[in-house]
Amino acid sequence: MKKKIVYFDMDNVLVNFQSGIDRLPPNLQSEQHLDEVDGIFSLMDPIEGAIEAFHRIAEVADAYILSTAPWNNPSAWSDKLLWVKKHLGEAAKKRLILSHNKHLNKGAILIDDRDKNGADRFEGVHIKFGSEPFTDWEITTKHVLHLLGEA
């Protein structure tokens, strides 16, 4: 049986964006476009439970990371790749997709915290992470596994 495709956004889904801001020098923490600060994406920690959730869901689904990298921050593109390699390892090898048009990707589920960059037009189920009832990875993982027929 063919596995269903599940996409994971990075920022504020797998990655704690605030942890990167907190590590910036104080003079940069007030920048208007923090996602355009060179190197910020290399400073971020995983969200609690995100790594375990990715691996658990990847056992039963075809799991990909589908993220957007700021157009005006070239380091973000490489930093996101390095983050995936460091925190998700072999389970995510060659499974990182960077796109400003998430709706062009076909799949069963997209886990994203926002409706931007085509997430609102994704043809499968869009689970809006961080909003009720998907406030953490324990609840979200159970729901995803249920949708995949695994719970």
Secondary structure as UniProt FT lines:
FT   STRAND          5..8
FT   TURN            12..14
FT   STRAND          15..16
FT   HELIX           17..23
FT   TURN            26..30
FT   HELIX           34..36
FT   TURN            38..39
FT   HELIX           40..43
FT   STRAND          45..46
FT   TURN            48..49
FT   HELIX           50..58
FT   TURN            59..60
FT   STRAND          62..67
FT   TURN            71..72
FT   HELIX           74..88
FT   HELIX           89..92
FT   TURN            93..94
FT   STRAND          96..98
FT   HELIX           102..104
FT   STRAND          109..112
FT   TURN            116..118
FT   HELIX           119..121
FT   STRAND          125..128
FT   TURN            129..130
FT   TURN            132..133
FT   HELIX           137..147
FT   TURN            148..149
//
